Amino acid sequence: GNFKKLAAAESTIGKVYQRLGDNDSAVYYLQNAIRIKGQVGDSLGLALALNSLGNILSDMSKFDDALKQYMRAESIFQALGDLNRQAYTLLNIGNIYFMISENIKAL
C-alpha cells in the first residue's frame, strides 16, 4: 500500500533529478526506491529501478557499479519471464562492456 506508493514516488523523484542533471540526488532517491521495492516484494519495480540506477551510474562513468545494477535487473527480468525488458537490460550490459573497451565480452 503506502510503501509501494512511497517507492514509486522515490523512483519518480530520482528520474526528475536525472533529467535535471543532478545525478547524485538521482542515485540517492533511486537507491531508496530499490530498498523499499525489495522490502515489499515488488520484483518488477525493483528491476526497473535497478535499470534506471544503472543508466545514471553509466552516465557518471561508474561502469562497474552500473554493471552490477544491470546484472541484478537482468536476473530479475529473467525470473519474471519478461523477455523484452531482459533483452533491453542485456543491451545495456553490452554497452557497458563496450564502453570499458571489453569488446570481446560485448559480442
WOMO-V875045 format. One record per backbone hydrogen bond with DSSP energy under -0.5 kcal/mol. CO is the residue of the C=O (numbers start at 1). NH is the residue of the N-H. If there is no record, write none. Layout:
BEGIN
co=CO nh=NH
co=CO nh=NH
END
This chain:
BEGIN
co=1 nh=5
co=2 nh=6
co=3 nh=7
co=4 nh=8
co=5 nh=9
co=6 nh=10
co=7 nh=11
co=8 nh=12
co=9 nh=13
co=10 nh=14
co=11 nh=15
co=12 nh=16
co=13 nh=17
co=14 nh=18
co=15 nh=19
co=16 nh=20
co=17 nh=21
co=17 nh=22
co=18 nh=21
co=21 nh=23
co=22 nh=26
co=23 nh=27
co=24 nh=28
co=25 nh=29
co=26 nh=30
co=27 nh=31
co=28 nh=32
co=29 nh=33
co=30 nh=34
co=31 nh=35
co=32 nh=36
co=33 nh=37
co=34 nh=38
co=35 nh=39
co=36 nh=40
co=37 nh=41
co=37 nh=42
co=38 nh=41
co=41 nh=43
co=42 nh=46
co=43 nh=47
co=44 nh=48
co=45 nh=49
co=46 nh=50
co=47 nh=51
co=48 nh=52
co=49 nh=53
co=50 nh=54
co=51 nh=55
co=52 nh=56
co=53 nh=57
co=54 nh=58
co=55 nh=59
co=56 nh=60
co=57 nh=62
co=58 nh=61
co=61 nh=63
co=62 nh=66
co=63 nh=67
co=64 nh=68
co=65 nh=69
co=66 nh=70
co=67 nh=71
co=68 nh=72
co=69 nh=73
co=70 nh=74
co=71 nh=75
co=72 nh=76
co=73 nh=77
co=74 nh=78
co=75 nh=79
co=76 nh=80
co=77 nh=81
co=77 nh=82
co=78 nh=81
co=81 nh=83
co=82 nh=86
co=83 nh=87
co=84 nh=88
co=85 nh=89
co=86 nh=90
co=87 nh=91
co=88 nh=92
co=89 nh=93
co=90 nh=94
co=91 nh=95
co=92 nh=96
co=93 nh=97
co=94 nh=98
co=95 nh=99
co=96 nh=100
co=97 nh=102
co=98 nh=101
co=101 nh=103
co=102 nh=105
co=102 nh=106
co=103 nh=107
END
